[in-house]
Amino acid sequence: MLLLYHKIKIKFHQSLIVLIGYYLIHFLKNEYYKAHKSTQIKFH
C-alpha cells in the first residue's frame, strides 16, 4: 500500500514538473513574441 502511494506520488510530481515546464515555455514564448512584435513596430 505504501509502495503504491510512493509510485503515485512520484508520478504526480513528474506530471506537475512537466505541466509547470509546459506553462513556463508557453509564457516565455508569448513574452518573446510580444517583445519581438513591439521591436518590429519600432523599427518601421
Buried (B, 14 or more C-beta within 10 A) or exposed (E): EEEEEEEEEEEEEEEEEEEEEEEEEEEEEEEEEEEEEEEEEEEE
